[in-house]
Amino acid sequence: MTPAARVQSAIEILDQVIEAARSNGAPADRILADWFRAHRFAGSKDKRAVRELVYGAIRDCGPLPASGRAAMLHFTAGDETLRALFDGSNYGPAAVGSTERPAVGGIAPNWLVKSLAASGIAGDEAKALLGRAPLDLRVNTLKADRETIELPEAGEALAAPQALRFPSGTQADQWAAYRDGLAEVQDHGSQWACAAVNAQPGETVIDLCAGAGGKTLALAAAMDNRGTLVAADTDKRRLGNLPPRAERAGAGMIETLLLDPVKELDALATFHGKADAVLVDAPCSGTGTWRRNPEARWRLDPKQIERYAETQARLLDVAAQLVRSGGRLVYVTCSLLDVEGKDRITAFLAANSQWSASPLNFPLGRPHGDGTRLTPFHDGTDGFFIARLELAC
Ligand SMILES: C[S@@+](CC[C@H](N)C(=O)[O-])C[C@H]1O[C@@H](n2cnc3c(N)ncnc32)[C@H](O)[C@@H]1O
């Protein structure tokens, strides 16, 4: 492909990404993968270049751009070499018209920038939300150990006991150690969220929003495969991805449980007041994960955030009914909006006097309300709010 053809391809892919953001369609990664599958003539260098252009433009535009071309015009505005490729050549983008308007830059749509700033995320903290995430692994102690695991590349040992960091774009999923379940891909912040549960062998632990089980697997390792570990979720497809992952990880203890939304407690009745710990990794806007899927910020609206906050409040109440006296509840969101984090815990504690916050004392993060905040800028992790609560005996 010529450099101009790569730019035009990126424009066409961006059109699809923008349409998908409007209609809640496929994520950018899937759109790119489908495009590459349908355009077999694109070699590996072409693919890399097109991907860079697409993601560069997505990161660079704050509000949803009107079109892929407008996004690319904004992205190339300061780069003479790239801008010169708008030359109307075969397969390349048409020359830039005198009345054409590039898309608007920035961190996110205006309303979201304001909500983040009101939650203390502005300036460098906000910019870092759109950086590139490194690849973090968690060595699975059911099968291996960080000190002795053999990997094709040496990683940087991080503060979490089994965490290793590799450069962004490392294809760890191609490694034998990954395929054999010796290591899982898991953000360093997410590893600390699991550590907050302090799950012990022999305990009864419920992962209430388990999804495909990223955190459940870490809990199984902490429990050394002993005790009761329930992975519950309302999404059959996500939960269905867990059993093969658990098998690969040697985490035979995990029981999966499909929940009926709004009637979650029905399926969990046997655990009422019995769990030593419940993890609520709540559904949220994901503002802390834009490093991985930056187009997600174009899919949000204020009403959605309100709905997330309502669900989060309800799930906290559900979880609280499952915990035994003296037990613990860990609330996690990968959002940095206070309405989904700090405020939820303040409201819960105000309404439930038998519960209290228990400090986390992590070697990273900062206290935020009754919990801890991790951010890409301060901690080099995804953005998280994590709170641990204890029920009085
Ligand atoms: C942040 S994701 C969980 C990610 C997962 N814990 C992990 O580490 O990979 C939130 C999950 O909450 C689930 N969820 C949404 N509403 C729920 C509900 N009412 N009860 C339980 N889970 C729910 C979603 O299906 C989604 O899988």
The ligand as an SDF file (V2000), in Angstrom:
LIG
                    3D

 27 29  0  0  0  0  0  0  0  0999 V2000
  -16.3390   -4.5570   35.1330 C   0  0  0  0  0  0  0  0  0  0  0  0
  -17.1370   -5.8980   34.4400 S   0  0  0  0  0  0  0  0  0  0  0  0
  -16.4410   -7.2630   35.3140 C   0  0  0  0  0  0  0  0  0  0  0  0
  -15.0690   -7.6540   34.8690 C   0  0  0  0  0  0  0  0  0  0  0  0
  -14.5440   -8.8930   35.5430 C   0  0  0  0  0  0  0  0  0  0  0  0
  -14.7250   -8.8970   36.9690 N   0  0  0  0  0  0  0  0  0  0  0  0
  -13.0690   -9.1060   35.2340 C   0  0  0  0  0  0  0  0  0  0  0  0
  -12.2180   -8.9090   36.1110 O   0  0  0  0  0  0  0  0  0  0  0  0
  -12.7680   -9.4700   34.0890 O   0  0  0  0  0  0  0  0  0  0  0  0
  -18.7330   -5.7950   35.1480 C   0  0  0  0  0  0  0  0  0  0  0  0
  -19.5980   -7.0320   34.9660 C   0  0  0  0  0  0  0  0  0  0  0  0
  -20.8280   -6.8140   35.6700 O   0  0  0  0  0  0  0  0  0  0  0  0
  -21.8040   -7.5910   35.0250 C   0  0  0  0  0  0  0  0  0  0  0  0
  -23.1270   -7.1620   35.4980 N   0  0  0  0  0  0  0  0  0  0  0  0
  -23.9270   -6.1800   35.0250 C   0  0  0  0  0  0  0  0  0  0  0  0
  -25.0660   -6.1100   35.7450 N   0  0  0  0  0  0  0  0  0  0  0  0
  -24.9750   -7.0720   36.6940 C   0  0  0  0  0  0  0  0  0  0  0  0
  -25.8430   -7.5090   37.7380 C   0  0  0  0  0  0  0  0  0  0  0  0
  -27.0260   -6.9380   37.9410 N   0  0  0  0  0  0  0  0  0  0  0  0
  -25.4370   -8.5270   38.5270 N   0  0  0  0  0  0  0  0  0  0  0  0
  -24.2170   -9.1200   38.3360 C   0  0  0  0  0  0  0  0  0  0  0  0
  -23.3720   -8.7460   37.3470 N   0  0  0  0  0  0  0  0  0  0  0  0
  -23.7380   -7.7440   36.5460 C   0  0  0  0  0  0  0  0  0  0  0  0
  -21.5030   -7.3560   33.5610 C   0  0  0  0  0  0  0  0  0  0  0  0
  -22.0750   -8.3670   32.7690 O   0  0  0  0  0  0  0  0  0  0  0  0
  -19.9720   -7.3630   33.5380 C   0  0  0  0  0  0  0  0  0  0  0  0
  -19.4830   -8.6320   33.2180 O   0  0  0  0  0  0  0  0  0  0  0  0
  1  2  1  0
  2  3  1  0
  2 10  1  0
  3  4  1  0
  4  5  1  0
  5  6  1  0
  5  7  1  0
  7  8  2  0
  7  9  1  0
 10 11  1  0
 11 12  1  0
 11 26  1  0
 12 13  1  0
 13 14  1  0
 13 24  1  0
 14 15  1  0
 14 23  1  0
 15 16  2  0
 16 17  1  0
 17 18  1  0
 17 23  2  0
 18 19  1  0
 18 20  2  0
 20 21  1  0
 21 22  2  0
 22 23  1  0
 24 25  1  0
 24 26  1  0
 26 27  1  0
M  CHG  2   2   1   9  -1
M  END
$$$$
